[in-house]
Amino acid sequence: MKNVLAFCLFLLISNSLLASFIYVPMNHDNQKNHLKAYGIVYFSLQNGLKAKWLLNHDGGAFLIENNKAIENECKIRGVSYEIISDAKSQLILEEISAPSSNKEAVTLEKAPKIAVYSPKDKMPWDDAVTMVLSYAEIPFDVIYDKEILADKLLLYEWLHLHHEDFTGQYGKFYGSFRTAPWYIQQKQEAEKLAKELGFSKVSDEKLAVAKKIRDYVIGGGFMFAMCSATDSFDIALAAEGVDIAEAMFDDDASDINYQSKIDYNKTFAFKDFLLEKNPSVYEFSSIDMTNKRNIPKTSDYFSLIEFSAKWDPIPTMLTQNHTVLVKGFMGQTTSFDRNTVKTNLLILGENTVNREARYIHGTKGKGLFTFYGGHDPEDYTHRVGDPKTELDLHPNSPGYRLILNNVLFPAAKKQKQKT
């Protein structure tokens, strides 16, 4: 009997020694909280642990060095996990490395320092990225125009652009909300800030900020933008030196024939777009598909594109999910007209029936950027004054996973990307 007990104890100790990895599955049926799982990986990297992102394996699973603190965090945060032996982890990695499999194991090295470009008075639920970062317990700093113009952006590896209007037209809310107290206050605050920073017009100040962000990306930064921050950013760059704002926005008339003076060579993602000249229309340009699409909510989906994990690891990281079909959602900029997307960009998600790009990615200089259409992946028609989304009700949201893919991929060991 003593020999049997001793042998059992030996087996228990042996298994404990071999249990050297925490495996975090990410498929549709084996992960209780996909969103908080990203926070677990970020927390692990913060604490100096090694991790691997298993692309196209089990929904984009993670493999983390075994550590009691990480295991405890998984339990506290409600993240599904499994302790696996070194032998089992090697079998998984061997399967992934097989030339015939469209899988890859990417090493995650360092937690990127994150900045969210947003007005300081905005509530977290005003912006999907701020909301999901908070929910996933991933730390970030909020910075705005003063910090950008003072070159504080260089302290960060990853930047998210809040739903900003870089054209100085106050979100094109004039037609519906020009008498609303919040609109009047925001306009006054923007004008005051521009003057404090030495600019006579809000549009000039926003252009200066956009150019700083442009230079940050060219120098090697990672930028992510959603909704109106995508097209208004490119429009501001393309309209440098051209007044496209009407008198109600900047107290003077716009340039005559300003459309002919737009320089598409200065943009990141878009080309050949036509600006919306009517100041009362809630739209910036022909880039956006909001008013062109005729899709019922019940059938509004977009498909994620499959890439080669071994040859194109960056777009593969950005499209990791437990489904290839993602629910659509509206925004001021809902999606992008394919005719206005530059040919050198990668389409990561699209609605082919409507010929709209939903999720796009590209390079600029040494840096990378991703544009994602829509406002809130779990609030189909988010409007001014609507209640915030409770992410506890959507812990497995595919639309929000795409945001967190972007947060995490700068942590990956430097990868080559095809252009």
C-alpha positions in Angstrom: 0.0 0.0 0.0 2.9 2.3 0.9 4.4 1.7 -2.5 1.1 2.5 -4.3 0.7 5.8 -2.3 4.3 6.7 -3.1 3.8 6.0 -6.8 0.6 8.1 -6.8 2.4 11.0 -5.1 5.2 10.7 -7.6 2.7 11.0 -10.5 1.1 14.0 -8.9 4.5 15.8 -8.4 5.6 14.9 -12.0 2.3 16.2 -13.5 2.7 19.4 -11.5 6.2 19.9 -12.7 5.2 19.3 -16.3 2.2 21.7 -16.0 4.1 24.7 -17.3 1.7 26.6 -19.4 -1.7 28.3 -19.1 -3.7 27.7 -22.2 -6.5 30.3 -22.9 -8.9 28.9 -25.5 -10.7 31.5 -27.7 -13.3 29.5 -29.7 -17.0 30.1 -29.5 -17.8 27.2 -27.2 -14.9 27.1 -24.8 -14.3 30.7 -23.6 -16.6 32.3 -21.1 -15.2 35.8 -21.6 -13.3 36.5 -24.8 -12.9 40.2 -24.0 -11.3 39.8 -20.6 -9.0 37.1 -22.0 -7.1 39.9 -23.8 -6.6 41.6 -20.5 -5.1 38.4 -19.0 -2.6 38.3 -21.8 -1.8 42.0 -21.4 -1.4 41.5 -17.6 1.0 38.6 -18.2 3.2 40.7 -20.5 3.2 43.5 -18.0 4.6 41.1 -15.4 7.4 39.9 -17.7 5.9 36.5 -18.6 6.2 35.1 -22.1 3.2 34.4 -24.2 2.3 33.1 -27.6 -0.7 34.0 -29.8 -1.8 30.8 -31.6 -3.2 32.2 -34.8 -6.1 30.3 -36.4 -5.9 27.7 -33.6 -8.9 27.3 -31.4 -10.3 30.7 -32.2 -6.9 32.4 -31.7 -5.9 30.9 -28.4 -3.1 32.1 -26.1 -0.3 30.1 -24.4 1.2 31.8 -21.3 4.0 30.8 -19.0 2.4 29.1 -16.0 2.2 31.4 -13.0 -0.1 31.2 -10.0 -0.8 34.9 -10.2 -2.1 34.6 -13.8 -4.2 31.6 -12.9 -5.7 33.5 -10.0 -6.5 36.4 -12.4 -8.2 34.1 -14.8 -10.4 32.9 -11.9 -11.2 36.4 -10.7 -11.9 37.8 -14.1 -14.0 34.8 -15.2 -11.7 33.8 -18.1 -11.7 30.1 -19.2 -8.3 28.5 -19.0 -6.5 25.2 -18.7 -3.2 24.2 -17.2 -1.3 22.0 -19.7 2.0 20.2 -19.6 5.1 21.2 -21.6 4.6 18.0 -23.6 1.1 19.0 -24.6 2.1 22.5 -25.5 4.8 21.1 -27.7 2.3 18.9 -29.5 0.1 22.0 -30.1 3.1 24.0 -31.4 4.1 21.1 -33.7 0.6 20.9 -35.1 0.7 24.7 -35.7 4.1 24.6 -37.4 3.1 22.0 -39.9 3.5 23.5 -43.4 0.0 22.2 -44.4 -1.7 24.1 -41.6 -2.8 27.8 -42.0 -1.7 28.5 -38.4 1.2 30.2 -36.7 2.4 30.8 -33.2 3.5 34.4 -32.7 5.5 35.4 -29.7 4.2 38.3 -27.7 7.1 40.2 -26.0 6.1 43.5 -24.4 2.8 45.1 -23.3 2.5 48.2 -25.5 1.9 51.6 -23.8 -1.5 52.8 -24.9 -2.9 56.3 -25.5 -6.5 57.2 -26.3 -6.9 60.5 -28.1 -10.0 61.9 -26.5 -11.4 65.1 -24.9 -10.8 64.7 -21.1 -14.5 65.3 -20.3 -15.8 62.4 -22.4 -17.4 59.5 -20.6 -15.9 56.0 -21.2 -19.1 54.8 -22.9 -18.8 57.6 -25.5 -16.2 55.5 -27.2 -16.1 51.7 -27.8 -12.4 51.4 -27.4 -12.2 53.3 -24.1 -15.1 51.1 -22.9 -13.6 47.8 -23.9 -10.1 48.7 -22.6 -11.7 49.5 -19.2 -13.7 46.3 -19.3 -10.7 44.1 -20.2 -8.7 45.9 -17.5 -6.0 47.1 -19.9 -4.5 50.4 -18.7 -4.3 53.4 -21.0 -3.7 57.2 -20.8 -6.1 59.8 -22.2 -4.3 62.5 -24.2 -5.6 65.3 -26.3 -4.5 68.2 -28.4 -2.1 69.8 -25.9 -0.3 66.6 -25.3 -0.1 65.8 -29.1 1.3 69.2 -30.0 3.8 68.9 -27.2 5.1 65.6 -28.7 3.9 63.5 -25.8 2.6 61.0 -28.3 6.2 59.7 -28.6 5.8 58.1 -25.2 3.3 55.5 -26.6 3.4 52.5 -28.9 -0.3 52.5 -29.7 -2.8 55.3 -30.3 -6.6 55.2 -30.7 -8.4 58.1 -32.2 -11.7 58.9 -30.4 -14.6 59.8 -32.7 -13.0 63.1 -33.5 -13.7 65.6 -36.3 -10.3 66.7 -37.6 -11.9 69.0 -40.2 -13.0 71.6 -37.7 -16.7 71.2 -38.5 -17.8 70.0 -35.1 -18.8 66.6 -36.2 -21.2 68.0 -38.8 -23.9 68.2 -36.1 -24.9 71.7 -37.1 -28.1 70.7 -39.0 -29.7 68.9 -36.0 -28.0 70.1 -32.9 -26.8 73.7 -33.4 -29.2 75.0 -30.7 -28.4 72.2 -28.3 -26.6 73.3 -25.1 -24.0 70.6 -25.5 -23.2 71.5 -29.1 -22.8 75.2 -28.2 -20.6 74.3 -25.2 -18.3 72.0 -27.3 -17.9 74.6 -30.0 -16.9 77.2 -27.4 -14.5 74.9 -25.7 -12.9 73.9 -29.0 -12.4 77.6 -30.0 -11.0 78.4 -26.6 -8.5 75.5 -26.8 -7.4 76.5 -30.3 -6.7 80.1 -29.2 -4.8 78.8 -26.1 -2.6 76.8 -28.5 -1.9 79.7 -30.8 -4.4 79.1 -33.6 -7.0 81.4 -35.0 -9.2 78.6 -36.2 -10.2 75.2 -34.8 -9.7 73.7 -38.3 -6.1 74.9 -38.3 -5.4 73.5 -34.8 -7.0 70.1 -35.7 -4.9 70.0 -38.9 -1.8 70.5 -36.8 -2.8 67.7 -34.5 -3.5 65.4 -37.5 -0.1 66.1 -39.0 1.6 65.2 -35.6 -0.3 61.9 -35.6 0.7 61.3 -39.2 4.3 61.8 -38.3 3.9 59.5 -35.3 2.7 56.7 -37.6 5.4 57.4 -40.3 8.0 57.1 -37.5 6.8 53.6 -36.5 3.7 54.1 -34.4 0.5 52.0 -34.4 -2.7 53.9 -34.9 -6.3 52.6 -34.7 -9.4 54.7 -35.5 -13.1 54.2 -35.5 -16.2 55.9 -36.9 -15.7 59.6 -37.9 -12.0 59.7 -36.8 -11.2 57.6 -39.9 -12.5 59.7 -42.8 -12.2 63.1 -41.1 -8.5 62.4 -40.4 -7.8 61.7 -44.0 -10.0 64.6 -45.2 -8.1 67.0 -42.9 -4.7 65.9 -44.4 -6.0 66.1 -48.0 -7.4 69.6 -47.4 -4.2 71.1 -46.0 -4.0 74.7 -47.0 -7.6 74.7 -48.3 -10.6 76.1 -46.4 -13.4 73.6 -46.6 -15.4 74.9 -43.6 -18.4 77.2 -44.1 -18.9 80.4 -42.1 -21.0 78.9 -39.3 -18.0 76.8 -38.4 -15.1 79.2 -38.7 -16.7 82.7 -39.3 -15.5 83.0 -42.9 -16.4 81.6 -46.2 -14.9 78.4 -47.6 -12.5 78.5 -50.6 -14.1 78.7 -54.0 -14.0 75.3 -55.8 -12.3 73.7 -52.9 -13.1 70.2 -54.1 -10.7 70.6 -57.0 -7.9 71.5 -54.5 -8.1 68.3 -52.5 -4.8 66.3 -52.5 -5.4 62.6 -52.2 -1.7 61.9 -52.1 -1.6 63.1 -48.6 -4.2 60.6 -47.2 -3.6 57.3 -45.4 -6.4 55.3 -46.8 -8.8 57.1 -49.1 -8.9 58.5 -52.6 -11.2 60.2 -55.1 -13.8 61.1 -52.5 -16.2 64.0 -52.9 -16.8 66.3 -49.9 -20.3 67.0 -48.6 -20.6 70.7 -49.1 -24.0 71.3 -47.4 -23.2 72.2 -43.7 -26.6 71.0 -42.6 -26.0 67.4 -43.8 -24.7 65.0 -41.2 -21.9 63.6 -43.5 -18.3 64.4 -44.4 -17.9 62.9 -47.8 -18.6 60.1 -50.2 -16.2 57.8 -48.3 -19.0 56.8 -45.9 -21.6 54.3 -46.9 -24.2 55.1 -44.2 -26.7 56.8 -46.6 -25.9 54.5 -49.6 -26.5 51.2 -47.9 -29.9 49.5 -47.9 -29.4 46.6 -45.5 -32.0 45.5 -42.9 -30.6 45.2 -39.4 -31.4 41.5 -39.3 -29.2 40.8 -42.2 -26.5 43.4 -41.6 -23.2 41.4 -41.3 -19.7 41.6 -42.6 -17.2 38.9 -43.3 -13.7 38.7 -42.1 -11.1 37.8 -44.8 -8.8 34.8 -44.2 -5.1 35.4 -44.6 -2.1 33.1 -44.6 -1.0 33.0 -41.0 2.6 32.0 -41.9 3.1 34.6 -44.6 0.8 37.4 -43.5 0.8 37.3 -39.7 -0.2 40.9 -39.1 -3.6 40.8 -40.9 -4.1 37.3 -39.5 -3.7 38.7 -35.9 -6.1 41.6 -36.7 -8.8 39.2 -37.9 -8.6 36.6 -35.1 -12.1 35.7 -34.0 -14.4 32.8 -33.1 -16.6 33.6 -36.1 -16.0 34.9 -39.6 -19.3 36.6 -39.8 -19.6 39.7 -37.6 -22.8 41.7 -36.9 -22.8 45.1 -38.5 -23.4 48.4 -36.6 -24.0 52.0 -37.5 -22.0 55.1 -36.9 -21.5 58.6 -38.4 -19.0 56.7 -40.6 -20.5 53.2 -40.8 -18.3 51.7 -43.5 -16.2 52.7 -46.5 -17.1 52.8 -50.1 -14.7 50.4 -51.9 -14.3 52.9 -54.7 -12.7 55.4 -52.3 -10.3 52.9 -50.6 -6.7 53.0 -52.0 -5.6 49.9 -53.7 -2.5 49.3 -51.5 -4.7 48.8 -48.4 -5.7 45.4 -47.1 -9.5 44.8 -46.7 -9.8 42.9 -43.4 -13.6 42.8 -43.3 -16.2 43.6 -45.9 -19.8 43.3 -47.1 -19.4 42.1 -50.6 -23.1 42.4 -51.5 -23.0 46.1 -50.8 -19.4 46.6 -51.9 -18.4 48.2 -48.6 -15.2 47.8 -46.7 -15.8 47.7 -43.0 -12.3 47.0 -41.5 -9.1 48.1 -43.4 -5.4 48.1 -42.6 -2.3 49.6 -44.2 1.2 50.9 -43.7 2.5 54.5 -43.6 6.3 54.9 -43.4 7.5 52.6 -40.7 4.1 52.5 -38.9 0.8 50.7 -39.3 -2.8 51.9 -39.1 -6.2 50.3 -38.9 -9.6 51.9 -39.6 -12.8 50.3 -38.3 -16.2 51.7 -39.4 -19.1 52.2 -37.0 -19.5 53.4 -33.4 -20.3 50.6 -31.1 -20.3 46.9 -32.1 -23.1 46.0 -29.7 -25.3 49.1 -30.1 -26.6 49.0 -33.7 -27.8 52.6 -34.0 -26.1 54.4 -31.1 -27.4 57.9 -31.0 -26.7 61.0 -28.9 -28.0 60.5 -25.4 -28.5 56.7 -25.7 -27.5 54.6 -22.6 -24.1 53.1 -22.5 -23.5 49.5 -23.6 -23.0 47.0 -20.7 -20.2 44.8 -21.8 -21.0 42.3 -19.1 -23.9 41.4 -21.4 -21.6 40.9 -24.3 -18.4 39.2 -23.0 -18.0 37.2 -26.2 -18.6 40.0 -28.7 -16.9 39.3 -32.1 -17.1 43.0 -33.0 -15.3 44.1 -29.8 -12.7 41.3 -30.3 -11.5 43.0 -33.4 -10.7 46.1 -31.4 -8.7 44.1 -28.9 -6.8 42.4 -31.6 -5.5 45.8 -32.5 -4.6 46.6 -28.9 -2.6 43.4 -28.6 -0.8 43.0 -31.9 1.9 45.7 -31.3 3.1 43.3 -28.5 4.1 40.8 -31.1 7.7 40.1 -32.0 8.4 42.3 -35.0 6.8 40.8 -38.1 7.3 41.5 -41.8 4.2 42.5 -43.7 3.5 42.1 -47.3 2.5 45.3 -49.2 
